[in-house]
Amino acid sequence: MNSAFKKIINLPRAKFMSMAIQLTVWLFILFLPSLVMLMSTQSLEKALTLLHNSYPAMLWMMLLYFINYFVLVPHVLFKHGVWKFILVNVVVFSALSCMNYFDLQAHFDKKPLQAYLMALTFSLFGYTILSVCAVGVNYIERWNAMQQKLKEEKQKNAEAELTWLKSQLNPHFLFNTLNNISSLVQIDADAAQESIGQLSDLMRYSLYESNANEVPIEGELEFMHNYIDLMRLRCNDLTKVDVDLQQPTASFNIAPLLFISLIENAFKHGVNSRKPSWVKISMTMDVGNLVFTVENSLFPKPATDRIGSGIGIENTLRRLQLAYEGRYEYVHEACDDRYFTQITIKNCL
């Protein structure tokens, strides 16, 4: 008894709800004729008499339905096919019909066979409906279970892919940053040494504090400020860098290192040491939406320059799709001497 009760309470929520709904429907069917009788005749005695006379037949119908629902459909139809399911149902129905035949003989003095055939016809029709209902409910439950499993598998795959993309980001980020610092060594050794210290702080954040799926926006803002300061060291007087990263009034979490590839590309393609260059980076909040914008002068790199190889932007777009599906917009535009990129993440607050 205790074991059966534990099995019931440990049923999956969807299965438990399905059983509760089915029992409710059967109780409604059981009491409906008596309720109709009570409302039409205002006689409780007649209603109780009807309930007393009808409930044995209703209980038999419930028994036949749940035999199909719990036994025949899952263990015969789903495992052995339609024809074996039909054959077993014919056997069950025939056995019950034989039992009912002797019961009918006691109630009909004249023409018991004719009465039996009439009852058999109605019984066959009712039994067929009950079997079909049991099959339908099982198929609906099975389909819902498959959809839930597919949803869970999709979520697991998305989380695994997101983890893989983040693991790609750290080496890519380190590669680009070390390349930037290496250009400073011959120009200003002290600045390069200071930059290595900044790089250490940046890598500590990217390797340890950004392991979570989301991080506080404050830490991400500090990281971007430090990174932009590091990138400024390689720029000369011909380059103008404007930064406006506004601190949101309310704290919220965001996917880590999400915008760093856009900043990398702005300095890579937007800065030329021999020509006037400019980079504009901004982040604002607009009615709960986070808007990150990068604009820069455009100096396309030759095809032989494979630094970065577009990996960062590809990862950024894929991470946006996985982390903010249906909640983000990505816009980019390239003119003759200007490149514009904007990412909007909706409903951050």
Residue pairs with C-beta under 8 A, 6 or more apart in sequence:
8 16
11 19
12 145
14 141
14 144
14 145
14 148
15 141
18 137
18 141
22 69
22 137
26 58
26 62
26 65
29 58
30 51
30 54
30 55
30 58
30 62
31 51
33 50
33 51
33 54
34 47
34 48
34 50
34 51
34 54
35 47
37 43
37 46
37 47
37 50
38 44
38 46
38 47
41 47
61 126
61 130
64 92
64 96
64 127
64 130
64 131
65 130
65 133
65 134
66 134
67 92
68 89
68 130
68 131
68 134
68 135
69 134
69 137
69 138
72 85
72 88
72 89
72 92
72 131
72 134
73 85
73 134
73 135
73 138
74 138
76 84
76 85
76 88
77 84
77 85
77 135
77 138
78 138
78 142
89 127
89 131
93 123
93 124
93 127
96 123
97 120
97 123
100 116
100 119
100 120
100 123
101 116
104 112
104 115
104 116
104 119
105 112
105 116
107 115
108 115
158 322
159 213
161 318
161 322
162 213
162 319
162 322
162 323
165 315
165 318
165 319
165 322
166 210
166 256
166 257
166 319
168 311
168 315
169 206
169 257
169 260
169 261
169 312
169 315
170 206
170 207
172 261
172 308
172 311
172 312
172 315
173 206
173 257
173 260
173 264
173 312
174 203
175 307
176 264
176 268
176 307
176 308
176 312
177 199
177 202
177 227
177 230
178 199
179 307
180 195
180 230
180 231
180 233
180 234
180 267
181 192
181 195
181 196
181 199
181 230
183 234
184 191
184 192
184 195
184 233
184 234
185 192
188 233
191 233
195 230
195 233
198 226
198 229
198 230
199 230
201 226
202 223
202 226
202 227
202 230
205 219
205 223
206 223
206 256
206 257
209 215
209 219
209 256
210 256
210 257
212 256
213 255
213 323
214 253
214 254
214 255
214 256
215 253
215 254
215 255
215 256
216 251
216 252
216 253
216 254
217 248
217 251
217 252
217 253
217 254
218 247
218 251
220 254
220 256
220 257
220 258
221 245
221 247
221 283
223 257
223 260
224 245
224 259
224 260
224 263
224 281
225 243
225 245
227 260
227 263
228 241
228 243
228 263
228 281
231 241
231 263
231 264
231 267
232 241
234 267
234 271
235 241
235 267
235 271
235 273
235 277
236 273
238 272
238 273
238 274
238 275
238 276
238 277
239 271
239 273
239 276
239 277
239 278
239 279
240 276
240 277
240 278
240 279
241 278
241 279
241 281
242 278
242 279
242 280
242 281
242 282
243 281
243 282
244 281
244 282
244 283
244 284
245 281
245 282
245 283
246 282
246 283
246 284
246 285
248 285
248 290
248 348
248 349
249 285
250 349
252 348
252 349
254 290
254 345
254 348
255 319
255 323
255 324
258 316
258 319
258 320
258 323
258 343
259 283
259 292
259 294
259 316
259 343
260 312
261 312
261 313
261 315
261 316
262 292
262 294
262 313
262 316
262 341
262 343
263 281
263 294
264 308
264 312
265 294
265 308
265 312
265 313
265 341
266 279
266 281
266 294
266 295
266 296
266 339
266 341
267 279
267 296
268 301
268 307
268 308
269 296
269 298
269 299
269 300
269 301
269 339
270 277
270 278
270 279
270 296
270 297
270 298
270 299
270 339
271 277
271 279
271 296
271 297
271 299
272 297
272 299
275 299
276 297
277 296
277 297
277 299
278 296
278 297
279 294
279 295
279 296
279 297
280 293
280 294
280 295
280 296
281 293
281 294
282 291
282 292
282 293
283 290
283 291
283 292
283 293
284 290
284 291
284 293
285 291
285 348
285 349
288 346
288 347
288 348
288 349
289 344
289 345
289 346
289 347
289 348
290 344
290 345
290 348
291 342
291 343
291 344
292 342
292 343
292 344
292 345
293 340
293 341
293 342
294 340
294 341
294 342
295 338
295 339
295 340
295 341
296 338
296 339
297 337
297 338
297 339
298 334
298 335
298 336
298 337
298 338
298 339
301 307
317 330
320 328
320 330
320 343
324 345
324 346
327 345
327 346
327 347
328 343
328 344
328 345
328 346
329 342
329 343
329 344
329 346
330 341
330 342
330 343
331 340
331 341
331 342
331 343
331 344
332 339
332 340
332 341
332 342
333 339
333 340
333 341
334 340
